[in-house]
């Protein structure tokens, strides 16, 4: 019998109907975030010019960059849900990871631009309309906070990267709000520069972490949270299994995982018994979030045809 040592697993349900529901929910969240970001960026640009606030105007340009990134994310995420074909036999799920990488680099560029603007603003302080800045900041916190909350319900690699866009926007408006209050009370215009610099460095740090994970997806690294030795042991624990080797585990998009393995069984095992064993193995692997497993059986009297590939 299989041993149950999977208490920490993701518990993802990967039936076609569940995947379709999750995909549709992801697209709805991204579509809402894109619409909110684009509309508010337009409002923000007009408001920034009216308030004579370089901080708000700069944030508006950054939000237009975010809207572009969100548009790309929506396009790639929608494309990633296409079924497999002759050219892409695993489907298009990795387009989601492509979008995460592209979005990450856009966000890095935006953060570096904010740092540049902050440094320039320090030497040439502005005198904006602080009351208008406070009003726009409160509106910005509401709109971007709602979008960030909606996106936080997602689990895809794409949504996790987009979430940093929206968190940056929320915290950016906190910076604007605090800065506007200080300007109004103390006429100290440099405070928003200090906060903007700290925020940008923090966002860059977190985006680099997400970019690293996205690149690991492309490099077919073992998915985070999964232990290869534990998975092999769970197969070995099944009755009739003598050895497990040439086991490879990678992820399509950070949520759906693929495994291939050679499983050695006793020479006396019948084809019917081997088929039942394969079903048990695949059912066991689903608890790890492995949506597709290719199992090659080898009978103990036969030599492995791939002897040089050790693992």
N, C-alpha and C positions, 0 to 999 in steps of 0.2 A: 504493500500500500504506500501511497505517497505521503511523505511527512509534511505537515503544514507548518512551515517556518516563514510565512510571508506576512506577518502582522504589520510590517512597515510599508507594504506595497501600495501603489497608487490607487488600486481599486477601480481603474478606468473600465468602463463598459465600452466595448468596441464593436457591437453589432452594427450592421449597416444603418439601421434606423437611428440609433444613438449618434453615430458619426454624422449623419445628415442633419440631425437636430443641433449638434454642437457646431457644425460648420455654418448653419444658418444663423445661429446666435452670434458667432464670431463676426460674420459679415454685418449683422445689424448693429453690433457695438462699434465696429470700425466706421460704418456709414454715418452713425450718429456723431461720433467724435470728429470725423472729417467735416461734416456740415456745421457743427458748432464752432469748430476752430476757424473755418473759412469765413463764416459770417461775422464772428467776433473780431477777427483780424481786420476786417473792413471797418467795423465800428471803432476799433482801437486806433487805427491809423488816422481817421478823421478826428477822433477825440484827442489824440496826442498832438496833432497840429493845432487844434483849437486851444488846448491848454498850454501850448508852447513848452511841452515836456519832451526833452530828448529821450528820457528814460522810457516813456510810454511809446513814443514813435519807434524807438529801437526795438522794443518788445513787439510792436506790431509787425515789423519786418521779420522778426524771428518767428512770429506766429504764422506768417505767410510761408516761411520755410517749413514749419511744422505741418501746415495744411498740405504742402507739396508731398512731404514724407507720408502723411496719412493717406493721400490719394494713391501714392505708389503702393503703400501697404494694402489698401483695399483692392487694388488691381491684382497684385501678386497673390493675396490671400484667396481672391475669387478664382484666379487661374489655378491655384494649387488644389482646388477641389475637383478638378476635372478627372474623369476616370482614366485609367491607364490605356495606352495604345501601343502600336508596334514600335514606335520610336522611344517612348518612355514607359517601359513595362512595369515600373513601380508607381506610375502615376506622376503627379505634379506636386506632391506634398512639399518637396524641398524648395519650391518657389517661396514658401513662407519664410524659410531660413534666409533665402536670398534677400527678401524684403527687409528682414531684421538687420542684415549686414548693411544694406544701402541706407536704411533709416538711421542706423547707428552712426555711420559716417556723416550724414547730414547733420545729426544732432551734435556731433563733435565739432564740425565746422561752425555751427551756430554758436556753440558755447565759446569757442576760441574768438569768434567775432565779438561776442559780448565782453570778453576780457579786454580785447583791443579798444572797444568803445569806452569801457570803464576807465581804462588808463588815460585815454584822451580827455574824458570828462573830468577827471581829477585835476588836470592842469588848467582846464577851461570850464569852471563851474557855471551852470545855468540857473536861471531864476524862473522856474515854471509856476503855473497856477496850481498851488498845492491842493485847494479844495476840489478842483476838477480831477486832479490825480487821485484823490481819495475816493471819489465817486466811481471813477473808472476801475480802480483797484478792487473795490467791493463787487462790482459787476463781473470783473475778470475772475475773481475768486469763486463766484457762484457758478459761472458758466464752465470754467475749466475744472473746477472741483467736481461738478456733476459728471462731466465727461470722463474724468479720471476714475471716479467711483464705478461708472458703468464698465469701463475697460478692465478694471481690477478683477471683475468676475471671470475674465477669460484665462485660459491656461496655455494658449499657443505661444510659440517662441515669438511670433510676430507681435502679438498683443502685449507680451512682457516688455518688448523694446518700445512699443508705442506708449506704454504706460509711463516710461521715463520721460517722453516728450511732455505728457500731460502733467506729471508731477513737477517737472521743471517749470511749466507754465504757472501752476498753482503757487509754487514757492516764489517764482518770479513776481507774481502779484503781491505776495506777502512782502517781498523786498520793496516794491513800489509803494505799498500802503504804509509800511514803517517809515520809509524814506520821506514820503509826503507829510506824514505826521511830524517828523523831526524838522522838516523844512518849515512847516507851518508854525511850530512852537519855538524853534531855536534858530531858524534861518540857516541851518547847517546842511548845505547841499551835497557834501561829500559822503554822507552816511549811506546813501543808496549805492554808491560806487563800492564801498567796502563790502556791503551785503551781496551785491551782484558778483563780485569777484569770488567770494566764498562759495556762493551757490554754484557758479560755473565750474569751479574746481571739483565740487562734490558730484555734480552731474557727470563730468568727464570721467571721474573715477568709476562710477556705477555703470556708465555706458561701456567702458572698456571691459568690465567684467562680463556684461551681456554679449559684447562682440566676441570675447574669448570663447564663450559657450557656443555661439553660433558657428564659429570656425571649427570647434571640436565636432559639431554635427557634420560639417563637410569632410572632415578628416576621418569620419567613421569611428570615432572614439566610443568606448563603452559608455552607455548613457549614465548620467549621474544618478546615484541612488540604487544602482543595480550592481550586485556582486557576482562576478563571473563564476567564482569557485562555489558559491552557494547554489547557483543555478545548475551547475554541473552535478553537484552533490544531490540535488533534488531529483535529477534524472537517474543517477546511480542508485538511489534508494529504491527505485521501482524494481519489482521482482522480474528477474530474467536479464537485467542489464549487467554486463561484465565490465564495460569500459566506455568512457566518453572522451572523444578527442576531436581535433580539428573543429573546435567550437568557436564560432564568430558571432559577435553581437554588436549591432549598431542601431542608430535611430534615423528614421526618415526626416523628422521635423522637430524632434525634442519631446514628442508625446507618443508617437507610434513606432514601436521597435521591431527589428527583424533579427532572426537567429537562424544559423545553419550549424549542423553538427553531425558527426559520425558517431553512431551508437553500435557497440559490439555486443552481440547476443550469443547464446549457446547454439552450437551447430544443430541441436535437435529441435530448436524452435520452429514450428510450422509457420507458413506464410500467414495463415489466419490469426495465429497468436501474435505474430509480429505486427499485424495491422491493428489489433486491439491495443498492443503496447504503444504504438505510435499515437493512437487517439488519447491514451492516458498522458503521454508526454506533452502533447500539444495542449491539452486541457490544463495541465499543471503549469505550463509556460504562460498561459493567458493571465494568470494571477500576477505575473510580473509586468504586465502591459505589453507583452510580445504579441503583436497582431498577426504575424506570419512566421512560421517555423518550417524549415526544410530539414527533415531528418533522413539521413542515409544509414540504413542498417548494414552491418557487416557481421557475417557469421564467424564464429571463433576459429574455424578451420581455414578461413580465407585471409590473405594478407591485404592490408590497406593499400589501395592503389596510389595514394598520395603520401608516401612515407617521409618526404622531406619537409613537409609543412608542419612544423611542431607547434603545438599549443594545447 
